[in-house]
């Protein structure tokens, strides 16, 4: 049975299981780091600084921003 990645992530039990999180991830073919990752949302600063003319321009600008921020931008660790 093929389950989507989000379905497999929901199957992970974080505590009180006979299997460690690492073992569960391995059995479900999930990268453990993927359990903790959440994409960063749009900053109010970006929306405020860009005067978008219409919804299409806003959509394209945000798509470009998310592509850069989530895939090309180097994230700083806390």
Phi, psi and omega per residue, in radians:
X1 nan 2.163 3.109
X2 -1.587 2.125 3.087
X3 -1.953 2.631 3.121
X4 -1.234 2.869 3.138
X5 -1.051 -0.734 -3.138
X6 -1.135 -0.633 3.086
X7 -1.142 -0.735 3.128
X8 -1.164 -0.639 3.094
X9 -1.079 -0.662 3.136
X10 -1.169 -0.374 -3.123
X11 -1.353 -0.282 -3.123
X12 -1.226 2.260 3.064
X13 -1.782 2.090 -3.022
X14 -1.298 -0.481 -3.118
X15 -2.590 2.753 3.071
X16 1.248 0.431 3.140
X17 -1.940 2.674 3.119
X18 -1.197 -0.380 -3.129
X19 -1.851 2.472 3.084
X20 -1.225 2.871 3.101
X21 -1.050 -0.708 3.123
X22 -1.053 -0.759 3.139
X23 -1.161 -0.727 3.116
X24 -1.077 -0.759 3.125
X25 -1.077 -0.753 3.137
X26 -1.091 -0.761 -3.132
X27 -1.144 -0.547 -3.108
X28 -1.696 0.073 -3.133
X29 0.990 0.887 3.111
X30 -2.135 2.426 3.003
X31 -1.316 2.251 -3.089
X32 -1.025 -0.654 -3.140
X33 -1.085 -0.461 3.122
X34 -1.173 -0.345 3.115
X35 -1.209 -0.527 -3.006
X36 -1.780 -0.171 -3.084
X37 -1.403 2.340 2.958
X38 -2.367 2.258 -3.110
X39 -1.039 2.620 -3.130
X40 -1.459 2.391 3.127
X41 -1.398 3.060 -3.136
X42 -1.276 2.390 3.114
X43 -1.442 2.583 3.083
X44 -1.100 -0.540 -3.134
X45 -1.037 -0.779 -3.115
X46 -1.135 -0.744 3.141
X47 -1.157 -0.719 -3.110
X48 -1.173 -0.733 -3.047
X49 -1.299 -0.406 -3.129
X50 -1.789 2.152 3.104
X51 -1.590 1.519 -3.128
X52 -1.277 2.411 -3.076
X53 -1.382 -0.596 -3.115
X54 -2.707 3.140 -3.107
X55 -1.118 -0.628 -3.138
X56 -1.148 -0.785 3.125
X57 -1.128 -0.691 3.084
X58 -1.074 -0.810 3.141
X59 -1.038 -0.835 -3.131
X60 -1.116 -0.719 3.125
X61 -1.124 -0.745 3.134
X62 -1.209 -0.655 3.105
X63 -1.071 -0.768 3.120
X64 -1.119 -0.732 3.141
X65 -1.109 -0.828 -3.124
X66 -1.111 -0.696 3.118
X67 -1.030 -0.805 3.130
X68 -1.154 -0.874 -2.983
X69 -1.192 -0.700 -3.062
X70 -1.499 -0.287 -3.053
X71 -2.178 -0.434 -3.060
X72 -2.021 -0.468 -3.102
X73 -1.257 2.361 3.088
X74 -1.456 2.042 -3.121
X75 -1.411 2.482 3.095
X76 -1.595 2.464 3.063
X77 -1.468 2.678 -3.124
X78 -1.407 nan nan
